Amino acid sequence: MMTPQEKTRLVERLRSALKEGDERFIKDEQLLPERQLSVVLGVGRRAVREALNTLEGEGLLFRKQGQGTFIREVNAKTTSLKSLTNRTSPHDIIEVRLEIEPILAGLSAVRATMLEIDQMKHFVRRAAQANSAQEYEHWDSAFHSKIAESVRNTMYWGIFRLINSVRKEQHWISSRKRVFTEGVSSEMVLQHEAIVEAIQSRDPQAAQKAMRIHIATAGARISQAVES
């Protein structure tokens, strides 16, 4: 039986592997099966499963029944992603998000399970409790990812992941740090809650509208920060 300290080290090791795209644990953006991870890590399958549950709760990965466990972010080390990031402005990202994410929210209102909606609420609560820009960004990203994931459309999911990975590169994060204030983050959280409420009410039009307002507000705040 593993001690709490050993469990923590296991989670940290897997978390690092996800962020680095470590090919000992990941193949084609999918984690190795639990059985193989158990062998590679030298621990029992139960310990691996518990560690993966923790990382899923942090929004770093997701599971597809019968298919396996997948990481949420496109590998940021690839040349094509770096090139795209260097050529993409904040305005570009917001413009694309305004077209894609309202559609995802509308589809989520039709397709999301109650478990997925509960997970969205969890991510919103964690964002509301964030004490730093980095912490807020983590839970905000997990929230938007869960909506995209709940749609169950491989093409939309691929597009979303690319957008999300570009916007999480360092110069995006640094621009958003200037936006993170108690008032602004509270405004964003209230908009998150409105999105979830519309999804739970199974109202696609309301979900699309709430998401469009949210993305437009975020875009305006980021533009103000960049200009200042």
VENRACOR-V664676 format. One record per residue. N is the residue number from 0. RES is the residue in one small letter. PSI is psi as a letter, one per 40 degrees, with the letter a starting at -180 (NA if undefined). D_CENTER is the distance of its C-alpha to the mean C-alpha in Angstrom with 2 decimals. Layout:
N/RES/PSI/D_CENTER + N/RES/PSI/D_CENTER
This chain:
0/m/h/31.89 + 1/m/i/29.34 + 2/t/i/29.63 + 3/p/d/26.79 + 4/q/d/26.86 + 5/e/d/26.60 + 6/k/d/23.62 + 7/t/d/21.87 + 8/r/d/22.87 + 9/l/d/21.59 + 10/v/d/18.07 + 11/e/d/18.22 + 12/r/d/19.62 + 13/l/d/16.94 + 14/r/d/14.17 + 15/s/d/16.21 + 16/a/d/16.71 + 17/l/d/13.06 + 18/k/d/12.78 + 19/e/e/16.22 + 20/g/f/16.00 + 21/d/h/19.12 + 22/e/e/21.11 + 23/r/d/22.93 + 24/f/e/19.98 + 25/i/h/18.06 + 26/k/h/19.67 + 27/d/f/18.33 + 28/e/f/14.65 + 29/q/h/15.64 + 30/l/i/16.71 + 31/l/i/20.43 + 32/p/i/21.76 + 33/e/d/22.25 + 34/r/d/25.95 + 35/q/d/25.57 + 36/l/d/23.10 + 37/s/d/25.72 + 38/v/d/28.37 + 39/v/d/26.56 + 40/l/e/25.58 + 41/g/f/28.94 + 42/v/i/27.77 + 43/g/i/28.06 + 44/r/d/25.74 + 45/r/d/25.32 + 46/a/d/24.02 + 47/v/d/21.54 + 48/r/d/20.38 + 49/e/d/20.02 + 50/a/d/18.05 + 51/l/d/15.58 + 52/n/d/15.42 + 53/t/d/14.60 + 54/l/d/11.72 + 55/e/d/10.37 + 56/g/d/10.92 + 57/e/e/8.95 + 58/g/e/5.73 + 59/l/e/6.79 + 60/l/i/8.48 + 61/f/i/9.87 + 62/r/i/13.52 + 63/k/h/15.73 + 64/q/h/19.13 + 65/g/e/21.80 + 66/q/d/19.65 + 67/g/a/17.92 + 68/t/h/14.73 + 69/f/i/12.20 + 70/i/i/9.79 + 71/r/d/6.44 + 72/e/i/7.68 + 73/v/i/11.13 + 74/n/h/13.68 + 75/a/e/14.17 + 76/k/e/17.82 + 77/t/i/19.05 + 78/t/d/21.74 + 79/s/d/20.61 + 80/l/d/17.20 + 81/k/d/19.10 + 82/s/d/21.65 + 83/l/d/19.40 + 84/t/d/17.68 + 85/n/d/21.22 + 86/r/e/22.42 + 87/t/h/19.76 + 88/s/i/20.35 + 89/p/d/18.28 + 90/h/d/20.35 + 91/d/d/19.45 + 92/i/d/15.70 + 93/i/d/16.38 + 94/e/d/19.00 + 95/v/d/16.88 + 96/r/d/14.05 + 97/l/d/17.00 + 98/e/d/18.16 + 99/i/d/15.14 + 100/e/d/12.91 + 101/p/d/16.01 + 102/i/d/16.99 + 103/l/d/13.80 + 104/a/d/14.32 + 105/g/d/17.95 + 106/l/d/17.48 + 107/s/d/15.17 + 108/a/d/18.13 + 109/v/d/20.27 + 110/r/d/18.31 + 111/a/h/15.90 + 112/t/i/17.54 + 113/m/d/18.42 + 114/l/d/16.46 + 115/e/d/13.20 + 116/i/d/14.43 + 117/d/d/15.24 + 118/q/d/11.78 + 119/m/d/10.59 + 120/k/d/13.58 + 121/h/d/12.82 + 122/f/d/9.57 + 123/v/d/11.83 + 124/r/d/14.58 + 125/r/d/12.90 + 126/a/d/11.97 + 127/a/d/15.62 + 128/q/e/16.87 + 129/a/h/15.31 + 130/n/e/18.22 + 131/s/i/16.90 + 132/a/d/14.94 + 133/q/d/12.92 + 134/e/d/12.19 + 135/y/d/11.42 + 136/e/d/9.03 + 137/h/d/7.06 + 138/w/d/7.16 + 139/d/d/6.96 + 140/s/d/3.61 + 141/a/d/3.05 + 142/f/d/5.95 + 143/h/d/5.78 + 144/s/d/3.96 + 145/k/d/6.64 + 146/i/d/9.08 + 147/a/d/8.99 + 148/e/d/9.35 + 149/s/e/12.12 + 150/v/d/14.09 + 151/r/f/15.07 + 152/n/h/16.10 + 153/t/d/15.77 + 154/m/d/16.64 + 155/y/d/14.27 + 156/w/d/11.39 + 157/g/d/12.81 + 158/i/d/13.22 + 159/f/d/9.78 + 160/r/d/8.48 + 161/l/d/11.46 + 162/i/d/10.98 + 163/n/d/7.54 + 164/s/d/9.26 + 165/v/d/12.35 + 166/r/e/11.25 + 167/k/e/9.89 + 168/e/i/13.40 + 169/q/d/15.80 + 170/h/d/17.77 + 171/w/d/14.92 + 172/i/d/13.99 + 173/s/d/17.72 + 174/s/d/18.32 + 175/r/d/15.76 + 176/k/d/17.42 + 177/r/e/20.51 + 178/v/d/18.93 + 179/f/h/17.83 + 180/t/i/20.81 + 181/e/d/21.45 + 182/g/d/22.57 + 183/v/d/19.83 + 184/s/d/16.97 + 185/s/d/19.04 + 186/e/d/19.36 + 187/m/d/15.64 + 188/v/d/15.29 + 189/l/d/18.27 + 190/q/d/16.78 + 191/h/d/13.67 + 192/e/d/16.41 + 193/a/d/18.36 + 194/i/d/15.69 + 195/v/d/15.32 + 196/e/d/19.12 + 197/a/d/19.69 + 198/i/d/17.53 + 199/q/d/19.39 + 200/s/e/22.62 + 201/r/f/22.06 + 202/d/g/22.80 + 203/p/d/21.18 + 204/q/d/23.02 + 205/a/d/22.07 + 206/a/d/18.35 + 207/q/d/18.68 + 208/k/d/20.73 + 209/a/d/18.52 + 210/m/d/15.49 + 211/r/d/17.94 + 212/i/d/19.31 + 213/h/d/16.04 + 214/i/d/15.09 + 215/a/d/18.78 + 216/t/d/18.97 + 217/a/d/16.13 + 218/g/d/17.90 + 219/a/d/21.21 + 220/r/d/20.22 + 221/i/d/18.87 + 222/s/d/22.03 + 223/q/d/24.21 + 224/a/d/22.83 + 225/v/d/23.34 + 226/e/d/26.81 + 227/s/NA/27.81
